[in-house]
Amino acid sequence: MNAPRIAVLGAGPAGCAVALGLQRLGYRVWVISEWRRFAAVEGVSARVLEGLRQVGLHQALASAAPPTPRRVRWSGVDQLLNDERLLDRPLFDAALRRDLADAGVELLQGRIRQLGQQGEQQRIVLEDGRSLLADFLVEARGRQAPLGEGRLRGPETLSLLSSWQAEPGRAGSAVESLADGWAWMAALADGRCYWQITLDAAAAELPPRDELPAYCAARRQASALVQALFGDSANAAAPVHARSSTAILPRQVVGPGWIRVGDAAMAVDPLSGNGVFQSLSSALQAPAVINTLLQHPERTQLACRFHQQRIEHLFMRFARTGRDFYTAEPRWADAAFWRARRGWPDAQPLHVDADIARLQVASMPVLNDGLIDEAEVVLTADQPLGIWHIDGVALAPIVRSLQAGRLEAALAALAPASRRTVQGWLLQQGYRP
Ligand SMILES: Cc1cc2nc3c(=O)[nH]c(=O)nc-3n(C[C@H](O)[C@H](O)[C@H](O)COP(=O)(O)OP(=O)(O)OC[C@H]3O[C@@H](n4cnc5c(N)ncnc54)[C@H](O)[C@@H]3O)c2cc1C
């Protein structure tokens, strides 16, 4: 197949997942990336591991540490949970690249300096002077991807990350709320320790850059949770890496010849704990969107609508999740950090109660066999993008029958197992026979 050449910019989870998806669809793919410039540890849930398995990132999946205990001290209440999986990012990122190599995806190591249009193609110029031409660009450079105008931004947020080496011991992590922000911390079994404080970029009273290690050490000394997790090893000054963790949604995330995925499409507040999860979610749908844009240009609008709507929907969901965590900490509600985040992005509830009277049938873009198609779906109060099938049963005809008073006949036509599934879904929507 003389397939179009696709360049994926960035070898994080989003870029790698899209590259594998495109390779499976028969495209020629290059991934172009440099290494992340700092070491970090990130906490993910079991559903991230399921996402990695689903997209075929098996080496990355195997690099996750076993579940570790996580202490949460929020709103003055202590909880001990046992569901966090720690990702050692340098190990995880190296494993992602092995997954690419195993699948035969070509990786070019280097820093991208410039992008430009050349006729119908895109020229990618690397810092070392190499240059490449591609027919389609996947922007997956995370928070470092250049942003266009007119984006939605949350309160400006800054995270300071310190790491140091202690004696090997038990792995674990913890999170705690503070008067001016919150801190997340993790100890790995080999003795590497990470502590990260997240503050309001404008309100934080920070010293000059060269005094940040001492400032962070003093903040650690003041925390009983830090002392419990790391002991004395936390009290010495350690190198600090500062980065933005502001929630950002670019105005446009897809167009003819290009698409944004992962953090480049929507960067969420790290408090929602969903960064890697959302990267995989956007990467799961992107190959079908790209396939449609390249093979069915007449469906460009439909495919773009599909990606744009899903990214915006996911972003708002995670933004509201973050807001609800901030609202659950009332002790410093009037302090600048908390006040700004309790009201952003809006006052709408995270989930809307089911209401059978609000079910609607509408024509929407759907994912169908590696392409974006249009189909009748059911819109619910909580799923405004619609549900097409459950367990292989198309829902729109069922809801039309319900609205026309012919539900019994529609259900009778289904196999018993499907009938039970559909009846269960209708009951969840508030249907009372
Ligand atoms: C402070 C903070 C804490 C976080 N904690 C968590 C957490 O605990 N759990 C969680 O799930 N998520 C967390 N996240 C979010 C998580 O890191 C991201 O959501 C996730 O890594 C995004 O994946 P990605 O593939 O989109 O981008 P990335 O993982 O950022 O990958 C982008 C890739 O592009 C490369 N690149 C960038 N610019 C260039 C260039 N010019 N040329 C070549 N290559 C380039 C980078 O080197 C990198 O390899 C956190 C984020 C922040 C800011």
The ligand as a Tripos MOL2 file, in Angstrom:
@<TRIPOS>MOLECULE
LIG
   53    58     1     0     0
SMALL
NO_CHARGES

@<TRIPOS>ATOM
      1 C1          3.3330   18.4080   37.7060 C.3       1 LIG1
      2 C2          2.6690   17.2780   36.9700 C.ar      1 LIG1
      3 C3          2.4030   16.0860   37.6200 C.ar      1 LIG1
      4 C4          1.7600   15.0260   36.9530 C.ar      1 LIG1
      5 N1          1.4570   13.8920   37.6300 N.ar      1 LIG1
      6 C5          0.7350   12.9150   37.0160 C.ar      1 LIG1
      7 C6          0.3300   11.7390   37.7060 C.ar      1 LIG1
      8 O1          0.6680   11.5360   38.8890 O.2       1 LIG1
      9 N2         -0.4350   10.8130   37.0300 N.ar      1 LIG1
     10 C7         -0.7940   10.9890   35.7310 C.ar      1 LIG1
     11 O2         -1.5030   10.1450   35.1570 O.2       1 LIG1
     12 N3         -0.3930   12.0820   35.0350 N.ar      1 LIG1
     13 C8          0.3500   13.0410   35.6470 C.ar      1 LIG1
     14 N4          0.7380   14.1530   34.9460 N.ar      1 LIG1
     15 C9          0.3450   14.2500   33.5360 C.3       1 LIG1
     16 C10         1.1860   13.3580   32.5990 C.3       1 LIG1
     17 O3          2.5590   13.6360   32.7570 O.3       1 LIG1
     18 C11         0.7800   13.6680   31.1660 C.3       1 LIG1
     19 O4         -0.6220   13.7520   31.0540 O.3       1 LIG1
     20 C12         1.2570   12.6380   30.1590 C.3       1 LIG1
     21 O5          2.6340   12.3890   30.2410 O.3       1 LIG1
     22 C13         0.9380   13.1680   28.7640 C.3       1 LIG1
     23 O6          1.3870   12.2800   27.7960 O.3       1 LIG1
     24 P1          1.7320   12.8180   26.3350 P.3       1 LIG1
     25 O7          2.1440   11.6350   25.5600 O.co2     1 LIG1
     26 O8          0.6480   13.6730   25.8330 O.co2     1 LIG1
     27 O9          2.9880   13.8080   26.5630 O.3       1 LIG1
     28 P2          4.4020   13.5670   27.2620 P.3       1 LIG1
     29 O10         4.3890   12.3830   28.1200 O.co2     1 LIG1
     30 O11         4.7600   14.8840   27.8630 O.co2     1 LIG1
     31 O12         5.3670   13.2450   26.0410 O.3       1 LIG1
     32 C14         5.7730   14.2460   25.1370 C.3       1 LIG1
     33 C15         7.0420   13.7890   24.4400 C.3       1 LIG1
     34 O13         7.3970   14.7760   23.4530 O.3       1 LIG1
     35 C16         8.7770   15.0700   23.5600 C.3       1 LIG1
     36 N5          8.9980   16.4380   23.0590 N.ar      1 LIG1
     37 C17         8.5190   17.5930   23.5730 C.ar      1 LIG1
     38 N6          8.9500   18.6350   22.8470 N.ar      1 LIG1
     39 C18         9.7220   18.1250   21.8540 C.ar      1 LIG1
     40 C19        10.4410   18.6920   20.7800 C.ar      1 LIG1
     41 N7         10.4580   20.0150   20.5430 N.pl3     1 LIG1
     42 N8         11.1140   17.8670   19.9430 N.ar      1 LIG1
     43 C20        11.1120   16.5290   20.1360 C.ar      1 LIG1
     44 N9         10.4440   15.9290   21.1530 N.ar      1 LIG1
     45 C21         9.7470   16.7300   21.9910 C.ar      1 LIG1
     46 C22         9.0760   14.9260   25.0560 C.3       1 LIG1
     47 O14        10.4530   14.7250   25.2700 O.3       1 LIG1
     48 C23         8.2400   13.6840   25.3920 C.3       1 LIG1
     49 O15         8.9510   12.5000   25.1030 O.3       1 LIG1
     50 C24         1.3990   15.1950   35.6010 C.ar      1 LIG1
     51 C25         1.6900   16.3960   34.9360 C.ar      1 LIG1
     52 C26         2.3070   17.4270   35.5980 C.ar      1 LIG1
     53 C27         2.5840   18.7110   34.8690 C.3       1 LIG1
@<TRIPOS>BOND
     1     1     2 1
     2     2     3 ar
     3     2    52 ar
     4     3     4 ar
     5     4     5 ar
     6     4    50 ar
     7     5     6 ar
     8     6     7 ar
     9     6    13 1
    10     7     8 2
    11     7     9 ar
    12     9    10 ar
    13    10    11 2
    14    10    12 ar
    15    12    13 ar
    16    13    14 ar
    17    14    15 1
    18    14    50 ar
    19    15    16 1
    20    16    17 1
    21    16    18 1
    22    18    19 1
    23    18    20 1
    24    20    21 1
    25    20    22 1
    26    22    23 1
    27    23    24 1
    28    24    25 2
    29    24    26 1
    30    24    27 1
    31    27    28 1
    32    28    29 2
    33    28    30 1
    34    28    31 1
    35    31    32 1
    36    32    33 1
    37    33    34 1
    38    33    48 1
    39    34    35 1
    40    35    36 1
    41    35    46 1
    42    36    37 ar
    43    36    45 ar
    44    37    38 ar
    45    38    39 ar
    46    39    40 ar
    47    39    45 ar
    48    40    41 1
    49    40    42 ar
    50    42    43 ar
    51    43    44 ar
    52    44    45 ar
    53    46    47 1
    54    46    48 1
    55    48    49 1
    56    50    51 ar
    57    51    52 ar
    58    52    53 1
@<TRIPOS>SUBSTRUCTURE
     1 LIG1         1 GROUP 0 **** ****
